[in-house]
Amino acid sequence: MRWRRAKLDPLDSGANGPEEFDLSAFDERSARRAIRRGVIRTATTAIALVIIGYWILLGASELWQHHGNRDRRFPIVAALGFLVAHPGYNGYPSGCCNESLTSIELFLDVAPRTASELSPTTKAWLRLNLLGRVVRDSIPNLPATQIDVPLKSSIRPSKGQTRSVIDDLPRRMVATAVIEVTKPATASAFEALIRRDGVLSEPSRLAFPPVFFEPLYDPVRLAGSRISGEPLAWPDPVTVAGSGWGGEHLPEADSITQFKRWAGMLRQGDDRNLGRLGLPSSEQIKRVASHAKIYGFILEKTSLKTLRRLLVDPEVRSVNIADVAFKLRP
């Protein structure tokens, strides 16, 4: 297409009007096709750049998410740490790890420790951001359980008080209780106690109940290791050994052995996440683990006969009944 400009006198300042163009050769259809091709080309280029940029960000994020085994440490520190910080709940990981551009997410199935067989289960989500911090908003604010009430109290019930409560209960009831031992016990001494009183019938120490590694009712005796108002606890060894913690595995052993192994995995860089979960620092946990002994345990859905047997055992200091329910199964 050729444009022809009208010739003007160089001395003419524009008195004859603006320049004139000859549009007789203009092809409107060709111009529209050219514009359409330009718009399509520009849009295609923009979309391609967005897609390429997204995949570059996704790849960079994935590399960062796996940097320093973040995806492996997240479950062993945060998921297991969450259960340690919530002894009133039974739980296990049900999914890990969902990755996005900015975080890693895992799921826990948790249920309050009660005497009833109909204890509701709920989902708990935990998220780790790109800075390696557990997102505060992702930490579930679980309601206090009947187990948490005695643990946050400094009142130790006498054996006589507990015996009176049991005597008033119907025979077909079961109970969940917090048991305190008279003297901090090693794994062997604890095994002997619970076998003698009928709490442990399985041959393996994996059947140990959830235990506590700090005094239950005497926080003034602690060396500054308790910050949540509850003693350091440990779930039952079957749950710990049988759950996949992001590829990390704890031994099929007693509670003390597992706790020491877990404490040895913790680093100073985990302190902020431990604190957000309601736990002491890694240094304080390691200090407790270095001389770990069992101060008490949680007994779930047990018979009143077993509780009476524990009350007459001199190695049991107190039995605090947290919850009772009718036995639904024969």
Secondary structure by P-SEA (a helix, b strand, c coil): cbbbbbbccccccccccccccccccccaaaaaaaaaaaaaaaaaaaaaaaaaaaaaaaaaaaaaaaccccccccccccaaaaaaacccccccccccccccccbbbbbbbccccccccbbbbbbbbbbbcccccccccccccccccaaaaaaaccccccaaaaaaaaaaccccccbbbbbbbcccccaaaaaaaaaaacccccccccccccccccccccccccccccccccccccccaaaaaaccccccccccccaaaaaaaaaaaccccaaaaaaaaccccaaaaaaaaacccccccccccccaaaaaaaaacccccbbbbccccccccc
